């Protein structure tokens, strides 16, 4: 169990009876100063003048990585019980992405995927693509690669998906694989100079 202590007598302690790397940006701990949402929290008196909130399953806690508009929508749901549609999440995600608020964009796109029906495949693919380009800004390179590939049908991966996957695999240190992705994006659209530029970056790293 891991324990985080809040301000004495002001904030409850959060006790996690679990260990889940998905809760963290860079390791098996909760990011410092990150707001979290807890489903049906179990509270008890600690015996030391404070309270403990205990969480025993990963599905009962989520790190809210967004801020600003993303948090506004989340609190709208929590405080007022107003459902937020997948399209609303995507729209706010697009807005904050253009404002370079990438953490908030990632949270919005994640909510859009989670609340959308899998029947709307084109919508989900579009959101995966948008999140794929936001993920590298937070150094979520594995997630960026997975999102880029999920943004297309397996038999019809396009240039942007290849390029984003190439960038992610490059940052993950798989230079040979990134080279192949950059070559594929360049083959589909040889007019884009950054495809050639990043391919040129990958070649010497392979020989190191």
Backbone as a printed PyTorch tensor [residue, N CA C, xyz], in Angstrom:
tensor([[[  0.8520,  -1.1940,   0.0000],
         [  0.0000,   0.0000,   0.0000],
         [  0.8820,   1.2360,   0.0000]],

        [[  0.4860,   2.2260,  -0.7280],
         [  1.1890,   3.4960,  -0.7060],
         [  0.2700,   4.5400,  -0.0870]],

        [[  0.8840,   5.4720,   0.6220],
         [  0.0930,   6.4460,   1.3660],
         [  0.5700,   7.8560,   1.0810]],

        [[ -0.3530,   8.7380,   0.7450],
         [ -0.0280,  10.1560,   0.5540],
         [ -0.7280,  10.9450,   1.6440]],

        [[ -0.0100,  11.7820,   2.3380],
         [ -0.6040,  12.5570,   3.4240],
         [ -0.8790,  13.9760,   2.9730]],

        [[ -2.0710,  14.4510,   3.2250],
         [ -2.4220,  15.8200,   2.9040],
         [ -2.0610,  16.7320,   4.0610]],

        [[ -2.5930,  17.9200,   4.0600],
         [ -2.3450,  18.8580,   5.1410],
         [ -2.9970,  18.3280,   6.4170]],

        [[ -2.3220,  18.3850,   7.5570],
         [ -2.8820,  17.8520,   8.8020],
         [ -4.2600,  18.4330,   9.0930]],

        [[ -5.2110,  17.5480,   9.3270],
         [ -6.5810,  17.8970,   9.7180],
         [ -7.3370,  18.6730,   8.6460]],

        [[ -6.6910,  18.9970,   7.5220],
         [ -7.3660,  19.7770,   6.4810],
         [ -7.7570,  18.9040,   5.3060]],

        [[ -6.8680,  17.9870,   4.9390],
         [ -7.1220,  17.1150,   3.8080],
         [ -7.0030,  15.6610,   4.2440]],

        [[ -7.8190,  14.7910,   3.7170],
         [ -7.6840,  13.3690,   4.0730],
         [ -6.4510,  12.7550,   3.4320]],

        [[ -6.0120,  11.6360,   3.9870],
         [ -4.9580,  10.8520,   3.3670],
         [ -5.5760,  10.0000,   2.2770]],

        [[ -4.7900,   9.7180,   1.2650],
         [ -5.2320,   8.8220,   0.1900],
         [ -4.4000,   7.5590,   0.2820]],

        [[ -5.0510,   6.4350,   0.5270],
         [ -4.3590,   5.1540,   0.6440],
         [ -4.7210,   4.2820,  -0.5510]],

        [[ -3.6940,   3.8360,  -1.3000],
         [ -3.9130,   2.9840,  -2.4580],
         [ -3.5250,   1.5550,  -2.1200]],

        [[ -4.5100,   0.6710,  -2.1410],
         [ -4.2210,  -0.7380,  -1.9270],
         [ -3.9800,  -1.4220,  -3.2470]],

        [[ -3.2240,  -0.7770,  -4.1340],
         [ -2.9930,  -1.2740,  -5.4840],
         [ -1.7000,  -0.6790,  -5.9860]],

        [[ -1.2360,  -1.1980,  -7.0890],
         [ -0.0510,  -0.6380,  -7.7530],
         [ -0.3400,  -0.6850,  -9.2320]],

        [[ -0.5290,   0.4680,  -9.8590],
         [ -0.9420,   0.4980, -11.2640],
         [ -0.1830,   1.5810, -12.0040]],

        [[  0.7130,   1.1820, -12.9040],
         [  1.5340,   2.1380, -13.6290],
         [  0.7180,   3.0730, -14.5060]],

        [[ -0.4890,   2.6700, -14.8830],
         [ -1.2820,   3.5100, -15.7880],
         [ -1.7250,   4.8000, -15.1170]],

        [[ -1.6210,   4.8750, -13.7830],
         [ -2.0240,   6.0850, -13.0890],
         [ -0.9680,   7.1630, -13.1690]],

        [[  0.2070,   6.8250, -13.6670],
         [  1.3190,   7.7530, -13.6110],
         [  1.7920,   8.1650, -14.9850]],

        [[  2.3700,   9.3640, -15.0520],
         [  2.9730,   9.8270, -16.2920],
         [  4.3310,   9.1690, -16.4980]],

        [[  5.0990,   8.9970, -15.4430],
         [  6.4530,   8.5030, -15.6260],
         [  6.8500,   7.4060, -14.6490]],

        [[  5.9090,   6.7680, -13.9950],
         [  6.2600,   5.7020, -13.0860],
         [  5.0830,   5.2860, -12.2380]],

        [[  5.2930,   4.3370, -11.3240],
         [  4.1900,   3.7570, -10.5610],
         [  3.7780,   4.5960,  -9.3560]],

        [[  3.6320,   5.9010,  -9.5080],
         [  3.1380,   6.7700,  -8.4520],
         [  2.2050,   7.7910,  -9.0740]],

        [[  1.3660,   8.3870,  -8.2290],
         [  0.4970,   9.4460,  -8.7260],
         [  1.3240,  10.7040,  -8.9580]],

        [[  1.1100,  11.4010, -10.0690],
         [  1.8380,  12.6510, -10.3090],
         [  1.5310,  13.6730,  -9.2240]],

        [[  2.5470,  14.4000,  -8.7860],
         [  2.3830,  15.3960,  -7.7340],
         [  1.4260,  16.4910,  -8.1820]],

        [[  0.5320,  16.8870,  -7.2820],
         [ -0.4000,  18.0030,  -7.4990],
         [ -1.4200,  17.7330,  -8.5990]],

        [[ -1.6470,  16.4560,  -8.9320],
         [ -2.6400,  16.1410,  -9.9580],
         [ -3.9940,  15.8770,  -9.3090]],

        [[ -5.0520,  16.4680,  -9.8460],
         [ -6.3820,  16.1410,  -9.3310],
         [ -6.7700,  14.7260,  -9.7510]],

        [[ -7.5370,  14.0500,  -8.9170],
         [ -7.9880,  12.7010,  -9.2360],
         [ -9.4900,  12.6040,  -9.0320]],

        [[-10.1020,  11.6760,  -9.7440],
         [-11.5210,  11.3640,  -9.5570],
         [-11.5990,   9.9570,  -8.9720]],

        [[-12.3960,   9.7940,  -7.9140],
         [-12.5150,   8.5080,  -7.2320],
         [-13.9730,   8.0890,  -7.2430]],

        [[-14.2160,   6.8750,  -7.7280],
         [-15.5820,   6.3520,  -7.7760],
         [-15.9540,   5.7670,  -6.4110]],

        [[-17.0820,   6.1860,  -5.8740],
         [-17.6040,   5.6860,  -4.6100],
         [-16.5010,   5.5810,  -3.5470]],

        [[-15.8990,   6.6880,  -3.1690],
         [-14.7800,   6.6480,  -2.2150],
         [-15.1820,   6.0730,  -0.8640]],

        [[-14.2840,   5.2700,  -0.2890],
         [-14.4910,   4.6910,   1.0320],
         [-13.6890,   5.5140,   2.0260]],

        [[-14.3690,   6.1650,   2.9410],
         [-13.7120,   7.0370,   3.9080],
         [-13.8340,   6.4470,   5.3110]],

        [[-12.7820,   6.6270,   6.0990],
         [-12.8410,   6.1980,   7.4990],
         [-11.9450,   7.0910,   8.3420]],

        [[-12.2340,   7.1390,   9.6320],
         [-11.4520,   7.9280,  10.5670],
         [-10.1070,   7.2510,  10.7910]],

        [[ -9.0410,   8.0210,  10.7400],
         [ -7.7130,   7.4270,  10.8180],
         [ -7.2680,   7.1320,  12.2350]],

        [[ -7.9370,   7.7120,  13.2190],
         [ -7.5210,   7.5300,  14.5980],
         [ -6.4620,   8.5190,  15.0200]],

        [[ -6.0160,   9.3540,  14.0870],
         [ -4.9870,  10.3420,  14.3870],
         [ -5.4960,  11.7610,  14.1370]],

        [[ -6.7970,  11.9020,  14.2280],
         [ -7.3830,  13.2230,  14.0520],
         [ -7.6880,  13.5730,  12.6090]],

        [[ -7.6000,  12.6160,  11.7140],
         [ -7.8700,  12.8680,  10.3000],
         [ -8.6520,  11.7290,   9.6750]],

        [[ -8.7420,  11.7420,   8.3520],
         [ -9.5120,  10.7380,   7.6420],
         [ -8.6780,  10.1200,   6.5250]],

        [[ -9.0440,   8.9040,   6.1480],
         [ -8.3780,   8.1890,   5.0660],
         [ -9.4000,   7.8620,   3.9890]],

        [[ -9.0330,   8.1040,   2.7380],
         [ -9.8170,   7.6370,   1.5880],
         [ -9.0470,   6.4730,   0.9950]],

        [[ -9.6660,   5.3030,   0.9650],
         [ -8.9840,   4.1030,   0.4930],
         [ -9.4940,   3.7110,  -0.8910]],

        [[ -8.5570,   3.3490,  -1.7840],
         [ -8.8790,   2.8870,  -3.1290],
         [ -8.2040,   1.5390,  -3.3310]],

        [[ -8.9770,   0.5190,  -3.7000],
         [ -8.4360,  -0.8380,  -3.8060],
         [ -8.3680,  -1.3840,  -5.2200]],

        [[ -8.9120,  -0.6430,  -6.2040],
         [ -8.8990,  -1.1640,  -7.5750],
         [ -8.5890,  -0.0290,  -8.5450]],

        [[ -7.7470,  -0.2900,  -9.5630],
         [ -7.3710,   0.7680, -10.5150],
         [ -8.5490,   1.4410, -11.2020]],

        [[ -9.6220,   0.6910, -11.4210],
         [-10.7650,   1.2720, -12.1370],
         [-11.5200,   2.2860, -11.2950]],

        [[-11.2080,   2.3570,  -9.9920],
         [-11.9270,   3.2770,  -9.1110],
         [-11.2620,   4.6390,  -8.9780]],

        [[-10.1140,   4.8370,  -9.6450],
         [ -9.4350,   6.1220,  -9.5440],
         [ -8.8770,   6.5140, -10.9030]],

        [[ -8.9750,   7.7770, -11.2300],
         [ -8.4470,   8.2680, -12.5010],
         [ -7.7430,   9.5920, -12.2720]],

        [[ -6.5630,   9.7270, -12.8640],
         [ -5.8430,  10.9890, -12.8090],
         [ -6.4280,  11.9280, -13.8500]],

        [[ -6.8230,  13.1060, -13.4350],
         [ -7.3780,  14.0980, -14.3560],
         [ -6.2290,  14.9720, -14.8280]],

        [[ -5.6730,  14.6270, -15.9940],
         [ -4.4670,  15.3060, -16.4530],
         [ -4.7640,  16.6420, -17.1260]],

        [[ -6.0060,  16.8990, -17.4040],
         [ -6.3300,  18.1600, -18.0600],
         [ -6.5010,  19.2900, -17.0630]],

        [[ -6.7050,  20.4740, -17.5690],
         [ -7.0140,  21.6120, -16.7210],
         [ -7.8840,  22.5540, -17.5350]],

        [[ -8.2340,  23.6780, -16.9660],
         [ -9.0310,  24.6570, -17.6990],
         [-10.3390,  24.0860, -18.2050]],

        [[-10.5800,  24.1700, -19.5190],
         [-11.8450,  23.7050, -20.0900],
         [-12.1400,  22.2400, -19.8020]],

        [[-11.1160,  21.3960, -19.7790],
         [-11.3250,  19.9730, -19.5020],
         [-11.8850,  19.7850, -18.0970]],

        [[-11.2690,  20.4530, -17.1300],
         [-11.7400,  20.3440, -15.7580],
         [-13.1280,  20.9440, -15.6000]],

        [[-13.4170,  21.9830, -16.3750],
         [-14.7490,  22.5930, -16.3160],
         [-15.8180,  21.5900, -16.7180]],

        [[-15.5570,  20.8460, -17.7890],
         [-16.5170,  19.8340, -18.2260],
         [-16.6440,  18.7100, -17.2060]],

        [[-15.5190,  18.3040, -16.6330],
         [-15.5480,  17.2350, -15.6330],
         [-16.3740,  17.6640, -14.4210]],

        [[-16.1390,  18.8740, -13.9390],
         [-16.8660,  19.3460, -12.7740],
         [-18.3270,  19.6110, -13.0990]],

        [[-18.6070,  19.9450, -14.3440],
         [-20.0010,  20.1030, -14.7790],
         [-20.7440,  18.7890, -14.6010]],

        [[-20.0720,  17.7050, -14.9510],
         [-20.6750,  16.3840, -14.7940],
         [-20.7900,  16.0080, -13.3160]],

        [[-19.7250,  16.2620, -12.5530],
         [-19.7030,  15.8730, -11.1400],
         [-20.7020,  16.6820, -10.3250]],

        [[-20.6900,  17.9890, -10.5030],
         [-21.5090,  18.8680,  -9.6570],
         [-22.9610,  18.9440, -10.1050]],

        [[-23.1870,  18.9350, -11.4230],
         [-24.5280,  19.1710, -11.9380],
         [-25.1660,  17.9350, -12.5560]],

        [[-24.3800,  16.8740, -12.7110],
         [-24.9200,  15.6500, -13.2930],
         [-25.2300,  15.7750, -14.7730]],

        [[-24.6350,  16.7720, -15.4440],
         [-24.8810,  16.9670, -16.8690],
         [-23.9630,  16.0670, -17.6870]],

        [[-24.5430,  15.2380, -18.5220],
         [-23.7400,  14.3720, -19.3710],
         [-22.9660,  15.2040, -20.3910]],

        [[-21.7270,  14.8410, -20.5900],
         [-20.8900,  15.5070, -21.5900],
         [-20.7260,  14.5490, -22.7600]],

        [[-21.1150,  14.9730, -23.9500],
         [-21.0710,  14.0910, -25.1100],
         [-19.6490,  13.9520, -25.6480]],

        [[-19.4340,  12.8850, -26.4010],
         [-18.1310,  12.6640, -27.0280],
         [-17.7750,  13.8230, -27.9590]],

        [[-18.7770,  14.3530, -28.6520],
         [-18.5310,  15.4670, -29.5570],
         [-18.1080,  16.7230, -28.7920]],

        [[-18.6940,  16.9430, -27.6170],
         [-18.2820,  18.0890, -26.7930],
         [-16.8340,  17.9410, -26.3400]],

        [[-16.4780,  16.7410, -25.9030],
         [-15.1000,  16.4960, -25.4820],
         [-14.1310,  16.7480, -26.6320]],

        [[-14.4800,  16.2640, -27.8050],
         [-13.6050,  16.4480, -28.9640],
         [-13.4780,  17.9340, -29.3030]],

        [[-14.5930,  18.6610, -29.2760],
         [-14.5650,  20.0830, -29.6060],
         [-13.6790,  20.8810, -28.6650]],

        [[-13.7890,  20.6080, -27.3690],
         [-12.9460,  21.3040, -26.3980],
         [-11.4870,  20.8720, -26.5740]],

        [[-11.2850,  19.5840, -26.8650],
         [ -9.9280,  19.1020, -27.1150],
         [ -9.2740,  19.8280, -28.2740]],

        [[-10.0250,  20.0150, -29.3480],
         [ -9.4860,  20.7430, -30.5030],
         [ -9.1120,  22.1770, -30.1320]],

        [[ -9.9630,  22.8050, -29.3260],
         [ -9.7270,  24.2000, -28.9390],
         [ -8.4480,  24.3330, -28.1110]],

        [[ -8.3200,  23.4880, -27.0940],
         [ -7.1440,  23.6260, -26.2230],
         [ -5.8720,  23.1240, -26.9090]],

        [[ -6.0180,  22.2140, -27.8800],
         [ -4.8380,  21.7800, -28.6470],
         [ -4.2690,  22.9640, -29.4340]],

        [[ -5.1460,  23.7250, -30.0710],
         [ -4.7040,  24.8910, -30.8310],
         [ -4.0930,  25.9480, -29.9170]],

        [[ -4.5010,  25.9450, -28.6550],
         [ -3.9190,  26.8690, -27.6750],
         [ -2.6380,  26.3110, -27.0620]],

        [[ -2.2110,  25.1350, -27.5510],
         [ -1.0020,  24.4400, -27.0880],
         [ -1.1080,  23.9900, -25.6400]],

        [[ -2.3430,  23.7700, -25.1990],
         [ -2.5760,  23.2040, -23.8750],
         [ -2.7430,  21.6980, -24.0620]],

        [[ -1.6150,  21.0120, -24.2570],
         [ -1.6550,  19.6260, -24.7210],
         [ -2.1450,  18.6480, -23.6620]],

        [[ -1.8150,  18.8870, -22.3940],
         [ -2.2840,  17.9830, -21.3420],
         [ -3.8070,  17.9700, -21.2830]],

        [[ -4.3900,  19.1620, -21.3910],
         [ -5.8430,  19.2690, -21.3900],
         [ -6.4300,  18.6210, -22.6410]],

        [[ -5.7680,  18.7890, -23.7760],
         [ -6.2430,  18.1780, -25.0260],
         [ -6.2510,  16.6570, -24.9150]],

        [[ -5.1910,  16.0880, -24.3540],
         [ -5.1100,  14.6350, -24.1920],
         [ -6.2640,  14.1340, -23.3320]],

        [[ -6.5230,  14.8420, -22.2350],
         [ -7.6260,  14.4310, -21.3620],
         [ -8.9600,  14.4960, -22.0940]],

        [[ -9.1840,  15.5710, -22.8580],
         [-10.4450,  15.7100, -23.6010],
         [-10.6030,  14.6110, -24.6490]],

        [[ -9.5370,  14.3340, -25.3940],
         [ -9.6100,  13.2950, -26.4170],
         [ -9.8290,  11.9180, -25.7930]],

        [[ -9.2100,  11.6830, -24.6300],
         [ -9.4140,  10.4190, -23.9370],
         [-10.8660,  10.2590, -23.5190]],

        [[-11.4460,  11.3280, -22.9840],
         [-12.8490,  11.2950, -22.5930],
         [-13.7500,  11.0900, -23.8160]],

        [[-13.3690,  11.6990, -24.9480],
         [-14.1670,  11.5500, -26.1730],
         [-14.1950,  10.0990, -26.6290]],

        [[-13.0280,   9.4370, -26.5930],
         [-12.9660,   8.0180, -26.9840],
         [-13.7610,   7.1620, -26.0080]],

        [[-13.5990,   7.4490, -24.7110],
         [-14.2470,   6.6180, -23.6900],
         [-15.7620,   6.7450, -23.6970]],

        [[-16.2790,   7.9120, -24.0900],
         [-17.7270,   8.1240, -24.0450],
         [-18.4050,   7.8950, -25.3860]],

        [[-17.6250,   7.6670, -26.4360],
         [-18.2370,   7.4640, -27.7560],
         [-18.5930,   5.9970, -27.9650]],

        [[-19.5220,   5.7730, -28.8470],
         [-19.8970,   4.4110, -29.2080],
         [-18.8930,   3.8650, -30.2130]],

        [[-18.4770,   2.6140, -30.0030],
         [-17.5180,   2.0040, -30.9170],
         [-18.1030,   1.8020, -32.3140]],

        [[-19.4220,   1.9860, -32.4140],
         [-20.0470,   1.8800, -33.7340],
         [-19.6140,   3.0390, -34.6280]],

        [[-19.2750,   4.1590, -34.0160],
         [-18.8540,   5.3350, -34.7870],
         [-17.3430,   5.2680, -35.0050]],

        [[-16.9580,   4.3480, -35.8520],
         [-15.5400,   4.0500, -36.0350],
         [-14.7670,   5.2540, -36.5710]],

        [[-15.3720,   5.9560, -37.5350],
         [-14.6780,   7.0970, -38.1360],
         [-14.4060,   8.1760, -37.0880]],

        [[-15.3750,   8.4040, -36.2050],
         [-15.1980,   9.4000, -35.1430],
         [-14.0580,   8.9930, -34.2190]],

        [[-14.0450,   7.7390, -33.7960],
         [-13.0020,   7.2540, -32.8890],
         [-11.6260,   7.3240, -33.5420]],

        [[-11.5530,   6.9790, -34.8170],
         [-10.2680,   7.0400, -35.5210],
         [ -9.7590,   8.4770, -35.5930]],

        [[-10.6630,   9.4160, -35.8320],
         [-10.2670,  10.8210, -35.9120],
         [ -9.7360,  11.3090, -34.5630]],

        [[-10.3990,  10.9120, -33.4760],
         [ -9.9560,  11.3360, -32.1420],
         [ -8.6230,  10.6820, -31.7870]],

        [[ -8.4530,   9.4060, -32.1510],
         [ -7.1730,   8.7320, -31.9170],
         [ -6.0470,   9.4850, -32.6240]],

        [[ -6.3180,   9.9420, -33.8260],
         [ -5.2890,  10.6620, -34.5740],
         [ -4.9250,  11.9680, -33.8830]],

        [[ -5.9240,  12.7030, -33.4400],
         [ -5.6610,  13.9740, -32.7690],
         [ -4.8750,  13.7390, -31.4800]],

        [[ -5.2590,  12.7020, -30.7370],
         [ -4.5350,  12.4170, -29.5040],
         [ -3.1230,  11.9230, -29.7910]],

        [[ -2.9470,  11.2500, -30.9270],
         [ -1.6180,  10.7600, -31.3030],
         [ -0.6230,  11.9030, -31.4350]],

        [[ -1.0710,  13.0240, -31.9670],
         [ -0.1700,  14.1620, -32.1460],
         [ -0.0030,  14.9760, -30.8640]],

        [[ -0.9430,  14.8320, -29.9170],
         [ -0.8060,  15.5230, -28.6330],
         [  0.0810,  14.7370, -27.6730]],

        [[  0.0490,  13.4180, -27.7610],
         [  0.7750,  12.5770, -26.8010],
         [  2.2830,  12.8380, -26.7220]],

        [[  2.9840,  13.0280, -27.8460],
         [  4.4410,  13.2340, -27.7470],
         [  4.8300,  14.4660, -26.9380]],

        [[  3.9590,  15.4730, -26.8840],
         [  4.2840,  16.6770, -26.1220],
         [  4.3930,  16.3710, -24.6310]],

        [[  3.7030,  15.3000, -24.1890],
         [  3.7820,  14.8720, -22.7940],
         [  4.7100,  13.6650, -22.6470]],

        [[  5.4350,  13.3590, -23.7290],
         [  6.3700,  12.2350, -23.7600],
         [  5.6740,  10.8880, -23.5840]],

        [[  4.4120,  10.8110, -24.0330],
         [  3.6950,   9.5360, -24.0430],
         [  3.9130,   8.8830, -25.4080]],

        [[  5.1260,   8.3940, -25.6550],
         [  5.4780,   7.9510, -27.0010],
         [  4.8270,   6.6210, -27.3700]],

        [[  4.7270,   5.7050, -26.4320],
         [  4.0490,   4.4410, -26.7140],
         [  2.5800,   4.6890, -27.0310]],

        [[  1.9530,   5.5680, -26.2460],
         [  0.5480,   5.9070, -26.4920],
         [  0.3880,   6.5930, -27.8410]],

        [[  1.3530,   7.4410, -28.2100],
         [  1.2850,   8.1230, -29.5080],
         [  1.3340,   7.1070, -30.6490]],

        [[  2.2250,   6.1330, -30.5310],
         [  2.3270,   5.0950, -31.5650],
         [  1.0250,   4.3030, -31.6590]],

        [[  0.4940,   3.8940, -30.5210],
         [ -0.7410,   3.1010, -30.5140],
         [ -1.9100,   3.8990, -31.0890]],

        [[ -1.9900,   5.1810, -30.7300],
         [ -3.0780,   6.0220, -31.2380],
         [ -2.9590,   6.2300, -32.7480]],

        [[ -1.7390,   6.4340, -33.2180],
         [ -1.5470,   6.6670, -34.6560],
         [ -2.0020,   5.4540, -35.4600]],

        [[ -1.6560,   4.2640, -34.9910],
         [ -2.0590,   3.0520, -35.7080],
         [ -3.5560,   2.8010, -35.5730]],

        [[ -4.1290,   3.1810, -34.4150],
         [ -5.5670,   3.0040, -34.2170],
         [ -6.3850,   4.0020, -35.0240]],

        [[ -5.7390,   5.0330, -35.5320],
         [ -6.4580,   6.0740, -36.2640],
         [ -6.7830,   5.6600, -37.6950]],

        [[ -6.2700,   4.5220, -38.1330],
         [ -6.4910,   4.0630, -39.5040],
         [ -6.8860,   2.5960, -39.5060]],

        [[ -7.5640,   2.2180, -40.5580],
         [ -7.7790,   0.7930, -40.7890],
         [ -6.4260,   0.1590, -41.0810]],

        [[ -6.2410,  -1.0770, -40.6190],
         [ -4.9330,  -1.7250, -40.7460],
         [ -4.4620,  -1.7850, -42.1910]],

        [[ -5.4000,  -1.9290, -43.1030],
         [ -5.0250,  -2.0650, -44.5080],
         [ -4.8890,  -0.7220, -45.2150]],

        [[ -5.1150,   0.3690, -44.4900],
         [ -5.0850,   1.6870, -45.1390],
         [ -4.4430,   2.7300, -44.2280]],

        [[ -3.2270,   2.4530, -43.7680],
         [ -2.5150,   3.4200, -42.9400],
         [ -2.0240,   4.5550, -43.8290]],

        [[ -2.3130,   5.7820, -43.4600],
         [ -1.9630,   6.8970, -44.3300],
         [ -0.6610,   7.5630, -43.8860]],

        [[ -0.2500,   8.5700, -44.6210],
         [  1.0580,   9.2070, -44.4050],
         [  1.2100,   9.8080, -43.0130]],

        [[  0.1550,  10.4650, -42.5100],
         [  0.2570,  11.1200, -41.2160],
         [  0.3810,  10.1070, -40.0890]],

        [[ -0.3410,   8.9940, -40.2300],
         [ -0.2280,   7.9430, -39.2260],
         [  1.1670,   7.3280, -39.2430]],

        [[  1.6910,   7.0920, -40.4420],
         [  3.0540,   6.5710, -40.5530],
         [  4.0540,   7.5470, -39.9200]],

        [[  3.8760,   8.8210, -40.2030],
         [  4.8150,   9.8220, -39.7010],
         [  4.7710,   9.9150, -38.1790]],

        [[  3.5710,   9.9720, -37.6170],
         [  3.4370,  10.0680, -36.1710],
         [  4.0160,   8.8220, -35.4920]],

        [[  3.7680,   7.6550, -36.0900],
         [  4.3160,   6.4190, -35.5350],
         [  5.8330,   6.4210, -35.6360]],

        [[  6.3590,   6.9700, -36.7270],
         [  7.8040,   7.0850, -36.8840],
         [  8.4220,   7.9690, -35.8140]],

        [[  7.7810,   9.0960, -35.5420],
         [  8.2840,  10.0000, -34.4890],
         [  8.2860,   9.3140, -33.1370]],

        [[  7.2130,   8.5810, -32.8510],
         [  7.1020,   7.9210, -31.5480],
         [  8.1490,   6.8170, -31.3970]],

        [[  8.3120,   5.9930, -32.4310],
         [  9.2890,   4.9000, -32.3370],
         [ 10.7140,   5.4460, -32.3000]],

        [[ 10.9530,   6.5850, -32.9400],
         [ 12.2740,   7.2240, -32.8640],
         [ 12.5780,   7.6140, -31.4170]],

        [[ 11.6200,   8.2500, -30.7640],
         [ 11.8230,   8.6760, -29.3800],
         [ 11.9370,   7.4890, -28.4310]],

        [[ 11.3430,   6.3610, -28.8140],
         [ 11.4530,   5.1490, -28.0040],
         [ 12.7680,   4.4120, -28.2500]],

        [[ 13.5640,   4.9290, -29.2030],
         [ 14.8750,   4.3440, -29.4660],
         [ 14.8940,   3.2370, -30.4940]],

        [[ 13.7660,   2.9950, -31.1330],
         [ 13.7160,   1.9550, -32.1730],
         [ 13.9400,   2.6310, -33.5220]],

        [[ 15.1850,   2.9520, -33.8150],
         [ 15.5060,   3.7790, -34.9800],
         [ 15.2670,   3.0500, -36.3030]],

        [[ 15.5240,   1.7580, -36.3300],
         [ 15.2870,   1.0010, -37.5610],
         [ 13.8010,   0.9890, -37.9160]],

        [[ 12.9690,   0.8140, -36.8900],
         [ 11.5200,   0.8050, -37.1340],
         [ 11.0430,   2.1940, -37.5310]],

        [[ 11.5760,   3.2180, -36.8750],
         [ 11.1600,   4.5820, -37.2100],
         [ 11.5390,   4.9170, -38.6490]],

        [[ 12.6840,   4.4160, -39.0910],
         [ 13.1090,   4.6480, -40.4730],
         [ 12.0860,   4.0970, -41.4580]],

        [[ 11.5860,   2.9050, -41.1680],
         [ 10.5920,   2.2980, -42.0610],
         [  9.3140,   3.1250, -42.1070]],

        [[  8.8880,   3.6270, -40.9540],
         [  7.6710,   4.4400, -40.9260],
         [  7.8750,   5.7580, -41.6760]],

        [[  9.0360,   6.3900, -41.5010],
         [  9.3060,   7.6340, -42.2220],
         [  9.3680,   7.3940, -43.7280]],

        [[  9.9630,   6.2770, -44.1420],
         [ 10.0370,   5.9430, -45.5660],
         [  8.6460,   5.7490, -46.1440]],

        [[  7.7630,   5.1120, -45.3850],
         [  6.4000,   4.8910, -45.8670],
         [  5.6350,   6.2070, -45.9940]],

        [[  5.8240,   7.1040, -45.0250],
         [  5.1340,   8.3970, -45.1170],
         [  5.6660,   9.1910, -46.3000]],

        [[  6.9720,   9.1050, -46.5320],
         [  7.5800,   9.8240, -47.6480],
         [  7.1320,   9.2450, -48.9910]],

        [[  6.9620,   7.9460, -49.0350],
         [  6.5210,   7.2920, -50.2630],
         [  5.1090,   7.7520, -50.6390]],

        [[  4.2670,   7.9400, -49.6120],
         [  2.8910,   8.3500, -49.8670],
         [  2.7790,   9.8330, -50.1990]],

        [[  3.7210,  10.6210, -49.6870],
         [  3.6990,  12.0560, -49.9880],
         [  5.1230,  12.6020, -49.9710]],

        [[  5.8170,  12.5120, -51.0880],
         [  7.2220,  12.9440, -51.1470],
         [  7.4170,  14.4590, -51.0940]],

        [[  6.3250,  15.2260, -51.1050],
         [  6.4460,  16.6860, -51.1030],
         [  6.6460,  17.2670, -49.7080]],

        [[  6.4310,  16.4690, -48.6720],
         [  6.5310,  16.9860, -47.3020],
         [  7.9810,  16.8970, -46.8350]],

        [[  8.6000,  18.0550, -46.6380],
         [ 10.0380,  18.0920, -46.3350],
         [ 10.3710,  17.4940, -44.9770]],

        [[  9.4640,  17.6150, -44.0030],
         [  9.8010,  17.1090, -42.6670],
         [  9.8820,  15.5850, -42.6480]],

        [[  9.1940,  14.9160, -43.5860],
         [  9.3140,  13.4550, -43.6600],
         [ 10.7510,  13.0740, -44.0180]],

        [[ 11.3100,  13.7710, -44.9840],
         [ 12.6850,  13.5070, -45.3900],
         [ 13.6650,  13.9140, -44.2820]],

        [[ 13.3780,  15.0210, -43.6300],
         [ 14.2560,  15.5020, -42.5640],
         [ 14.3540,  14.4830, -41.4400]],

        [[ 13.2170,  13.9320, -41.0240],
         [ 13.2410,  12.9760, -39.9230],
         [ 13.8120,  11.6250, -40.3580]],

        [[ 13.6120,  11.2750, -41.6160],
         [ 14.2480,  10.0660, -42.1400],
         [ 15.7660,  10.2260, -42.0940]],

        [[ 16.2490,  11.4030, -42.4220],
         [ 17.6860,  11.6770, -42.3870],
         [ 18.2330,  11.6260, -40.9610]],

        [[ 17.4040,  11.9770, -39.9990],
         [ 17.8270,  11.8980, -38.5980],
         [ 17.9530,  10.4600, -38.1340]],

        [[ 17.0780,   9.5990, -38.6520],
         [ 17.0480,   8.1990, -38.1850],
         [ 18.2450,   7.4060, -38.7220]],

        [[ 18.6650,   7.6990, -39.9500],
         [ 19.7250,   6.8900, -40.5750],
         [ 21.0240,   6.8300, -39.7670]],

        [[ 21.5770,   7.9640, -39.3290],
         [ 22.8360,   7.8820, -38.5680],
         [ 22.6680,   7.2040, -37.2010]],

        [[ 21.4830,   7.2990, -36.6130],
         [ 21.2640,   6.6730, -35.3050],
         [ 21.3090,   5.1550, -35.4300]],

        [[ 20.8990,   4.6340, -36.5680],
         [ 20.9370,   3.1790, -36.7900],
         [ 22.3750,   2.6880, -36.8180]],

        [[ 23.2490,   3.5270, -37.3690],
         [ 24.6480,   3.1100, -37.5170],
         [ 25.4630,   3.2880, -36.2450]],

        [[ 24.9000,   3.9260, -35.2230],
         [ 25.6500,   4.1650, -33.9900],
         [ 25.9190,   2.8610, -33.2370]]])
